[in-house]
Structure formats: C-alpha cells, structure tokens
Amino acid sequence: MSVCDPILQQWRYCRTASADATVLPDGCRDLIIRVTPDGRSSLELCALDDRTRKVHLTAGECLIGLRLRPGASVPASVLRQLRMEFATGDDHERMQMRLLDAIHTHVRLNEEPIAAILETTSVRAAARQLGVSPRTLHRYLVSATGRAPSFWFDLARARRALAGLATQADLASIAFLSGYADQAHMTRSFRHRFGHTPGRFRKNEALMRLAAHPGLSG
C-alpha cells in the first residue's frame, strides 16, 4: 500500500431545488454517498469519463463525495460489500467513516504507470521508463483502471490545455505546449471532450472554476 493518501479531495454538494451539475473528465473516480430527501443512502462509484456529462439532482438530495487519485482502483468485492452496508444502514456519519477506512485499506493507487504517462509523450516512452513492454503496460492499465494507455495520454494532454487556459497564453501557444499538433487539433479535442472550443471554454467562468478542481495534472 502506498503511503500516499488515495483520497485527492472530499466534497459535498446539496441542492434545495432540482438542478443539473456539470462533471468534467478529470481522470478520477469518485465514491459518492447519495442521500435522498427521506434520508435513504446509497453508494456509487463513478466511471472514468471520456466527455463532459450532466448529473441531475432532485430537490433536497445531497451528494457526499470522495475523489480518488487518478489511476486508483477499488476491488469489486469491497465495493459490493460497501454497497450492501449502505443499502441497509441509516447512520450516515458512521457509514462515511466506514468508507474512509475501506478506501485507505483496500484501494490500489497504481501511481507509477500514471506518473510515467504524465512524464512522457508516448506509450513506448512510458513503457521504457517503467522497464516493461508497451503490451505489458497496456494490459496492466486496462486491468487496473479499465482504460488503455491512449485514454490516459489523451486526457493528460487535454488537462494540460485546460490548465493553460487559466494563464494569459494565447491558444496557439497552449496547443503547442500541451502537445497538440496545432491549434485546430486542440480545438477538435476540446469539442469532443469538453463540449466547447477552447475560446468559449475560457470565457465561461463556471467551467473554468470546475477545471481548477483537483484531477489528473496533465
């Protein structure tokens, strides 16, 4: 078990009126305690998102989230047991402590392959840094995270570009520094992954605040 805390961020989101929340692809999986207005709770493990999506919350509903570090994996047997406990329990504070204990005991971080991807520019370079073959790296990441190395490389590049939007740099420079072939390449990637061009994204204050939340560092 790594000494690194598997939890990147804890968050809480409650609504007094029904609304849709925007979720950006960030390379993280969130364990979410969903508490309904009548006090019932359930446990969800979010998938790794390819694209921006909307999550609907009803009035009075509350989400308590534990964002896991990029690459973290939760054993299926542990998740099944936790879901059963949440379905029958009503002490939300105790259940949250139970979840924290399970995360620190059972979650696997897979830091080395993710770090290699962030530090290199190709699957072959990352595999060489790790001392394995590209095929071995592919098999490992698919098994551990459900995603191939190409997913992680593409997302890391997009997240670098998102960080660049928070600076004064022009879009062409951001594209170059993020690893895109040119600005047009970055624009196509943004439309696919975030639903906006980089220019429109940069002008949207709400989206820029979301982009600043912890996630894959790019």
Order of alpha helices (4+ residues) and beta strands (2+ residues): beta-beta-beta-beta-beta-beta-alpha-alpha-alpha-alpha-alpha-alpha-alpha-alpha-alpha-alpha
